[in-house]
Amino acid sequence: MTSLPALARFNRIVVKVGSSLLVDRAKGALKQEWLDALVADLAALHERGADILVVSSGAIALGRTAHGFPKGALKLEDSQAAAAIGQIALARAWAEAFGARGIAAGQVLLTLQDTEEGPRYPIARPTLARLAASRASPVIN
């Protein structure tokens, strides 16, 4: 059986956090204790010099309950409205959790087109590199 390498061996760590980990759907609220524990672990890696990038879901899940959108599939306009409401809370939660550990968090909103070769791709990569160079942790949505 092969063991996985320790995270401490890597210089750049990308963590994907899904809605179900971050949001208590029954309450429509952020799982604050869970987020704080995750960020404490990430801060330890950051302190030793690793670049930490977070890819976070959760905006729709936070926004839909906070504003009373129905359960189940949403119409596009409802999904966009829930995301708009939830995105503010989500960005604030990440910023506060990282900030409590002396790390700046930068919100980066990307679409598929931003990550593919084309006219917008040359902007996304240097933006993420600049955040890493300034020791901020991008939170990508």
Rosetta silent file (secondary structure, phi, psi, omega in degrees, C-alpha in Angstrom):
SEQUENCE: MTSLPALARFNRIVVKVGSSLLVDRAKGALKQEWLDALVADLAALHERGADILVVSSGAIALGRTAHGFPKGALKLEDSQAAAAIGQIALARAWAEAFGARGIAAGQVLLTLQDTEEGPRYPIARPTLARLAASRASPVIN
SCORE:     score description
SCORE:     0.000 S_00000001
   1 L     0.000  130.745 -179.812    0.000    0.000    0.000 S_00000001
   2 L   -91.130  133.742  177.937    1.376    3.392   -1.002 S_00000001
   3 L   -90.392  152.446  178.455    1.044    6.236    1.459 S_00000001
   4 L   -77.422  146.449  178.162    0.101    9.727    0.384 S_00000001
   5 L   -69.418  149.559  179.113    2.754   12.445    0.626 S_00000001
   6 L   -69.165  142.352  178.847    2.457   14.875    3.504 S_00000001
   7 H   -58.558  -28.958 -178.097    0.968   18.260    2.643 S_00000001
   8 H   -62.417  -15.784  179.411    4.013   19.905    4.178 S_00000001
   9 H   -80.157  -11.359 -173.285    6.031   18.781    1.136 S_00000001
  10 L  -101.928  145.953  179.426    4.067   21.007   -1.258 S_00000001
  11 L   -91.089  -23.570  178.436    4.614   24.698   -2.007 S_00000001
  12 E  -132.650  127.448 -177.670    1.119   25.336   -3.388 S_00000001
  13 E  -124.739  125.446  177.736   -1.987   23.750   -1.953 S_00000001
  14 E  -109.940  125.381 -178.608   -5.425   24.018   -3.561 S_00000001
  15 E  -117.880  125.189  177.049   -8.375   23.082   -1.372 S_00000001
  16 E  -100.784  123.310 -179.367  -11.860   22.584   -2.830 S_00000001
  17 E  -116.287  116.209  179.841  -14.656   23.121   -0.313 S_00000001
  18 L   -85.379  162.885 -178.524  -18.129   22.056   -1.356 S_00000001
  19 H   -56.297  -40.655 -175.533  -21.397   23.477   -0.109 S_00000001
  20 H   -66.633  -25.665  175.730  -22.262   20.405    1.954 S_00000001
  21 H   -78.679  -32.457 -169.730  -19.086   20.809    4.010 S_00000001
  22 H   -95.781  -27.167 -172.525  -19.516   24.530    4.527 S_00000001
  23 E  -123.786  129.694  171.626  -23.260   25.067    4.932 S_00000001
  24 E   -81.885  102.473 -173.891  -25.765   23.451    7.277 S_00000001
  25 L   -64.323  -32.059 -179.848  -28.664   23.232    4.831 S_00000001
  26 L   -64.017  -37.782 -179.784  -31.256   22.624    7.555 S_00000001
  27 L   -96.092  -17.454 -176.392  -30.333   25.925    9.201 S_00000001
  28 L    67.054   27.602 -174.864  -29.138   27.684    6.063 S_00000001
  29 E  -124.303  156.458  177.134  -26.140   28.804    8.062 S_00000001
  30 E   -66.675  141.384  173.284  -22.415   28.523    7.769 S_00000001
  31 L   -84.820   80.649 -171.145  -20.711   25.731    9.726 S_00000001
  32 H   -60.191  -44.007 -179.540  -18.467   28.264   11.473 S_00000001
  33 H   -61.737  -40.771  178.868  -16.621   25.831   13.749 S_00000001
  34 H   -63.835  -46.488  179.305  -15.780   23.610   10.784 S_00000001
  35 H   -60.018  -45.457  179.978  -14.548   26.586    8.741 S_00000001
  36 H   -61.208  -39.761  178.999  -12.408   27.846   11.628 S_00000001
  37 H   -66.477  -42.218  177.623  -10.827   24.401   12.077 S_00000001
  38 H   -61.958  -47.893 -177.784  -10.048   24.128    8.361 S_00000001
  39 H   -65.471  -32.740  174.919   -8.539   27.599    8.222 S_00000001
  40 H   -60.939  -42.956  177.346   -6.434   26.856   11.318 S_00000001
  41 H   -65.409  -43.504  179.716   -4.935   23.891    9.453 S_00000001
  42 H   -65.662  -36.750  179.152   -4.422   25.956    6.297 S_00000001
  43 H   -63.653  -35.992  177.435   -2.839   28.773    8.309 S_00000001
  44 H   -64.071  -39.822  177.055   -0.253   26.347    9.677 S_00000001
  45 H   -68.633  -39.107  177.687    0.686   25.395    6.110 S_00000001
  46 H   -62.251  -41.637 -178.793    0.726   29.070    5.109 S_00000001
  47 H   -62.223  -33.455  179.054    3.016   29.874    8.026 S_00000001
  48 L   -82.921    0.424  172.155    5.582   27.377    6.825 S_00000001
  49 L   113.297   -3.125 -179.098    5.552   29.124    3.410 S_00000001
  50 L   -73.379  145.058  170.304    2.956   27.301    1.301 S_00000001
  51 E   -82.765  128.542 -179.063    0.658   29.215   -1.027 S_00000001
  52 E  -111.473  121.172  174.951   -2.930   28.375   -0.084 S_00000001
  53 E  -118.187  131.464 -179.586   -5.679   28.645   -2.697 S_00000001
  54 E  -113.680  130.710  171.071   -9.271   27.857   -1.764 S_00000001
  55 E  -107.835  113.999 -170.687  -11.973   26.974   -4.278 S_00000001
  56 E  -120.910  130.834  166.997  -15.227   27.467   -2.419 S_00000001
  57 L   -95.169 -179.737  173.161  -18.825   26.671   -3.156 S_00000001
  58 L   122.907  -14.495 -176.576  -21.628   27.722   -0.856 S_00000001
  59 H   -62.629  -46.448 -179.316  -22.937   31.055   -2.132 S_00000001
  60 H   -66.186  -43.854 -179.720  -26.221   29.657   -3.449 S_00000001
  61 H   -60.539  -41.039  177.946  -26.711   27.434   -0.395 S_00000001
  62 H   -69.502  -43.903 -175.691  -26.187   30.394    1.959 S_00000001
  63 H   -72.060  -34.451 -175.333  -28.294   32.812   -0.060 S_00000001
  64 H   -66.926  -40.545  179.926  -31.248   30.575   -0.787 S_00000001
  65 H   -76.536  -41.351 -178.832  -32.115   29.939    2.860 S_00000001
  66 H   -60.443  -28.398 -177.345  -31.275   33.434    4.051 S_00000001
  67 L  -114.356    9.461  172.088  -33.722   34.888    1.570 S_00000001
  68 L    77.120   26.436  175.414  -36.376   32.160    1.561 S_00000001
  69 L   -71.770  148.791 -175.528  -35.882   30.608   -1.860 S_00000001
  70 L   -68.640  158.828  174.662  -37.640   27.231   -2.190 S_00000001
  71 L   -71.953  162.741  178.819  -35.906   23.870   -1.807 S_00000001
  72 L    89.083 -167.724 -178.362  -35.123   21.877   -4.921 S_00000001
  73 L   -63.359  139.722  178.956  -34.132   23.093   -8.356 S_00000001
  74 L  -107.807  149.319  169.762  -34.156   26.852   -8.813 S_00000001
  75 L   -66.521  156.004 -176.289  -34.940   28.873  -11.896 S_00000001
  76 H   -53.818  -44.689 -177.939  -31.836   30.580  -13.273 S_00000001
  77 H   -66.527  -33.323  176.437  -32.864   34.007  -11.962 S_00000001
  78 H   -70.732  -40.854  177.667  -33.516   32.578   -8.480 S_00000001
  79 H   -62.196  -43.436  179.122  -30.172   30.764   -8.496 S_00000001
  80 H   -66.280  -39.196  178.862  -28.372   33.953   -9.536 S_00000001
  81 H   -67.490  -42.793  177.923  -30.197   35.982   -6.880 S_00000001
  82 H   -62.192  -41.933  178.546  -29.402   33.414   -4.169 S_00000001
  83 H   -63.288  -41.054 -179.779  -25.738   33.429   -5.248 S_00000001
  84 H   -62.872  -40.674  179.102  -25.626   37.234   -5.159 S_00000001
  85 H   -70.643  -47.550 -176.456  -26.991   37.278   -1.611 S_00000001
  86 H   -71.002  -27.787 -176.688  -24.873   34.383   -0.372 S_00000001
  87 H   -62.299  -36.614  179.275  -21.634   35.507   -2.011 S_00000001
  88 H   -64.480  -45.997  179.066  -21.299   38.471    0.316 S_00000001
  89 H   -65.333  -39.862 -179.376  -21.688   36.281    3.399 S_00000001
  90 H   -64.515  -47.478  179.345  -19.345   33.650    1.985 S_00000001
  91 H   -62.193  -41.978  179.111  -16.566   36.121    1.172 S_00000001
  92 H   -62.737  -41.736 -179.082  -16.922   37.739    4.594 S_00000001
  93 H   -62.767  -45.764  178.174  -16.717   34.353    6.351 S_00000001
  94 H   -64.306  -44.626 -179.008  -13.508   33.385    4.561 S_00000001
  95 H   -61.622  -42.365  179.871  -11.973   36.838    5.100 S_00000001
  96 H   -68.872  -40.363 -179.249  -12.758   36.790    8.812 S_00000001
  97 H   -65.765  -45.568  177.100  -11.518   33.226    9.318 S_00000001
  98 H   -69.119  -42.234 -178.531   -8.223   33.909    7.536 S_00000001
  99 H   -59.651  -34.940  178.697   -7.949   37.400    9.037 S_00000001
 100 L   -63.358  -17.032  178.886   -8.193   35.990   12.567 S_00000001
 101 L  -111.171   15.614  175.501   -4.939   34.202   11.759 S_00000001
 102 L    76.142   21.421 -179.201   -3.234   37.220   10.203 S_00000001
 103 L  -117.398  128.927  175.806   -3.760   36.147    6.596 S_00000001
 104 L   -77.393  140.624  175.041   -5.470   38.318    4.000 S_00000001
 105 E  -113.968  136.921  178.385   -8.035   36.574    1.811 S_00000001
 106 E  -117.851  126.902  179.128   -8.811   37.818   -1.678 S_00000001
 107 E   -79.269  129.036  178.092  -12.047   36.990   -3.434 S_00000001
 108 E  -127.354  116.053  178.002  -11.545   35.875   -7.036 S_00000001
 109 L   -98.524  118.952 -177.742  -14.610   35.229   -9.161 S_00000001
 110 L  -123.198  147.798  170.287  -13.790   33.065  -12.164 S_00000001
 111 L  -111.236  170.924  178.063  -15.783   31.575  -14.982 S_00000001
 112 H   -56.417  -39.554 -178.818  -14.745   28.659  -17.155 S_00000001
 113 H   -64.448  -26.768  178.585  -13.657   31.135  -19.843 S_00000001
 114 H   -70.378  -22.597 -174.400  -11.263   32.785  -17.362 S_00000001
 115 H  -102.799   -5.195 -179.930   -9.365   29.525  -16.939 S_00000001
 116 L  -101.900  159.011  175.335   -9.100   28.465  -20.582 S_00000001
 117 L   -58.095  137.162 -178.888   -6.747   29.740  -23.246 S_00000001
 118 L   152.734 -170.833 -173.281   -8.274   32.828  -24.790 S_00000001
 119 L   -65.089  -26.326 -177.209   -8.525   36.566  -24.227 S_00000001
 120 L   -94.339  -18.862 -178.165   -9.390   36.354  -20.505 S_00000001
 121 H   -58.262  -42.196 -178.244   -6.937   33.613  -19.495 S_00000001
 122 H   -63.756  -12.986  179.249   -3.884   35.914  -19.348 S_00000001
 123 H   -86.966  -42.264 -174.915   -5.607   37.977  -16.628 S_00000001
 124 H   -63.801  -47.952 -175.428   -6.555   35.202  -14.185 S_00000001
 125 H   -60.992  -50.097  179.124   -3.153   33.558  -13.862 S_00000001
 126 H   -66.894  -28.014  176.449   -1.132   36.708  -13.014 S_00000001
 127 H   -64.224  -46.641  178.193   -3.836   37.836  -10.586 S_00000001
 128 H   -64.427  -38.706  178.204   -3.523   34.589   -8.637 S_00000001
 129 H   -64.496  -38.740  179.969    0.274   34.836   -8.809 S_00000001
 130 H   -67.269  -40.781  176.344    0.163   38.390   -7.444 S_00000001
 131 H   -61.704  -43.731  178.850   -2.037   37.342   -4.534 S_00000001
 132 H   -63.589  -41.795 -179.964    0.376   34.501   -3.745 S_00000001
 133 H   -63.175  -31.103  179.152    3.379   36.851   -3.976 S_00000001
 134 L   -90.271    6.670  177.394    1.742   39.177   -1.447 S_00000001
 135 L    66.037   24.977  172.075    1.040   36.151    0.825 S_00000001
 136 L   -92.232  153.751  178.323   -2.730   36.554    0.507 S_00000001
 137 E  -105.128  114.414  177.878   -4.886   33.467    0.053 S_00000001
 138 E   -71.024  138.299  171.667   -7.265   33.644   -2.889 S_00000001
 139 E  -111.874  110.293 -171.928  -10.750   32.293   -2.336 S_00000001
 140 E   -98.133  129.753  176.602  -11.977   31.339   -5.781 S_00000001
 141 L  -122.469    0.000    0.000  -15.657   31.111   -6.588 S_00000001
